[in-house]
Amino acid sequence: MKKKHRVLLVITIIVLIILTIGGKIYLDEKSFNDEMVKVVKSEEAKKVYEKTIKNNDPKAFTADGIIQSYEIDYDTIKHNPMGGIMFNLIINDNKNLYIHVTLDKESDGRLRNSSGGPSSELDDLLNEREATND
């Protein structure tokens, strides 16, 4: 009988340790994700997005531009293993039109878009407009 109690106690302790470690990992990951969302929502990041959009469509946000609006796709926010935060900017409320962004910090602490680009559908629209303007 005592042996059964001991085994049960050991199993209970092991389960509690596993649950504690799992809870700590979950909370750390949630905190990290919350910090990434905070950076993505920042005013400094907004300036980076608008510069990136203007690089793709110089007439963006005007009557002549393809890109009229954008929003952050929060479901796509991920940590880049090479550093930075990856996600998509949805263009004109159309999930097929997006710009992939990788936000990264410069050595002086400023944010920049280090890589990414438009979806093939958005790229086609931008190239069509460019071809008709030539």
Wavefront OBJ file of the C-alpha trace (Angstrom):
o trace
v 0.000 0.000 0.000
v 2.778 2.446 0.878
v 4.518 1.675 -2.400
v 1.357 2.590 -4.363
v 1.127 5.911 -2.533
v 4.770 6.664 -3.274
v 4.355 5.884 -6.983
v 1.218 8.030 -7.112
v 3.044 10.878 -5.340
v 5.993 10.683 -7.773
v 3.652 10.656 -10.784
v 1.726 13.636 -9.367
v 4.953 15.597 -8.811
v 6.162 14.818 -12.358
v 2.820 15.933 -13.845
v 2.933 19.168 -11.813
v 6.492 19.883 -12.975
v 5.519 19.294 -16.617
v 2.459 21.555 -16.280
v 4.543 24.289 -14.633
v 7.194 24.183 -17.358
v 4.521 24.112 -20.076
v 2.756 27.094 -18.517
v 6.006 29.060 -18.305
v 6.824 28.350 -21.958
v 3.300 29.385 -23.013
v 3.447 32.656 -21.049
v 6.914 33.503 -22.406
v 5.738 32.868 -25.972
v 2.586 34.941 -25.447
v 4.641 37.805 -24.032
v 7.006 37.616 -27.033
v 4.059 37.628 -29.474
v 2.458 40.583 -27.658
v 5.729 42.512 -27.972
v 5.888 41.775 -31.726
v 2.306 43.045 -32.174
v 3.204 46.189 -30.216
v 6.136 46.881 -32.575
v 4.019 46.159 -35.671
v 1.335 48.625 -34.449
v 3.825 51.412 -33.638
v 3.883 54.794 -35.389
v 7.495 54.196 -36.432
v 6.450 50.960 -38.144
v 3.568 52.775 -39.877
v 6.097 55.134 -41.496
v 8.074 52.116 -42.726
v 4.911 50.590 -44.262
v 3.990 53.779 -46.052
v 7.519 54.122 -47.442
v 7.427 50.473 -48.581
v 4.038 51.006 -50.219
v 5.242 54.172 -51.983
v 8.301 52.245 -53.247
v 5.925 49.736 -54.852
v 3.332 52.283 -56.015
v 4.613 55.888 -56.161
v 1.011 57.101 -56.661
v -0.346 55.158 -53.683
v -3.145 56.798 -51.688
v -4.017 59.105 -54.610
v -6.742 58.793 -57.254
v -4.115 57.593 -59.769
v -2.642 54.917 -57.489
v -3.414 51.209 -57.416
v -2.936 51.077 -53.637
v -5.658 53.027 -51.847
v -5.535 51.462 -48.381
v -3.745 48.851 -46.314
v -4.161 46.967 -43.081
v -1.921 44.660 -41.095
v -2.772 40.952 -41.313
v -2.247 40.065 -37.644
v -2.681 36.349 -38.386
v 0.560 36.362 -40.404
v 2.835 37.922 -37.748
v 5.803 35.623 -37.116
v 9.310 35.938 -35.768
v 11.942 35.672 -38.485
v 14.653 33.189 -37.416
v 17.247 35.534 -38.948
v 15.871 38.402 -36.853
v 12.945 40.723 -37.284
v 9.205 40.332 -37.616
v 7.510 38.976 -40.760
v 3.897 39.669 -41.759
v 1.660 40.828 -44.609
v 0.019 44.164 -45.316
v -3.361 43.532 -46.958
v -3.931 46.020 -49.773
v -7.355 47.503 -50.634
v -9.167 44.997 -48.350
v -8.259 42.153 -50.748
v -6.362 39.238 -49.148
v -4.920 38.303 -52.569
v -3.271 41.715 -52.790
v -0.609 42.029 -50.133
v 2.919 43.184 -49.480
v 5.093 40.862 -47.415
v 7.149 42.857 -44.909
v 10.074 41.908 -42.677
v 10.557 44.587 -40.032
v 14.085 44.716 -38.703
v 16.009 47.076 -36.426
v 19.015 49.008 -37.693
v 22.105 49.196 -35.483
v 20.910 52.642 -34.331
v 17.525 51.195 -33.277
v 15.426 52.519 -36.177
v 12.990 50.150 -37.890
v 13.313 49.238 -41.556
v 11.784 46.808 -44.036
v 14.678 44.434 -44.687
v 12.970 42.160 -47.221
v 9.684 41.103 -48.739
v 7.638 42.289 -51.660
v 4.218 42.323 -53.284
v 2.067 39.271 -53.947
v 2.044 38.089 -57.553
v -1.480 39.495 -58.042
v -0.468 42.936 -56.751
v 2.742 42.819 -58.761
v 0.708 42.058 -61.912
v -1.573 45.052 -61.256
v 1.382 47.362 -60.666
v 3.163 46.112 -63.800
v -0.011 46.511 -65.916
v -0.349 50.119 -64.836
v 3.340 50.750 -65.504
v 3.026 49.230 -68.997
v 0.047 51.448 -69.867
v 1.938 54.542 -68.675
v 4.943 53.866 -70.941
l 1 2 3 4 5 6 7 8 9 10 11 12 13 14 15 16 17 18 19 20 21 22 23 24 25 26 27 28 29 30 31 32 33 34 35 36 37 38 39 40 41 42 43 44 45 46 47 48 49 50 51 52 53 54 55 56 57 58 59 60 61 62 63 64 65 66 67 68 69 70 71 72 73 74 75 76 77 78 79 80 81 82 83 84 85 86 87 88 89 90 91 92 93 94 95 96 97 98 99 100 101 102 103 104 105 106 107 108 109 110 111 112 113 114 115 116 117 118 119 120 121 122 123 124 125 126 127 128 129 130 131 132 133 134
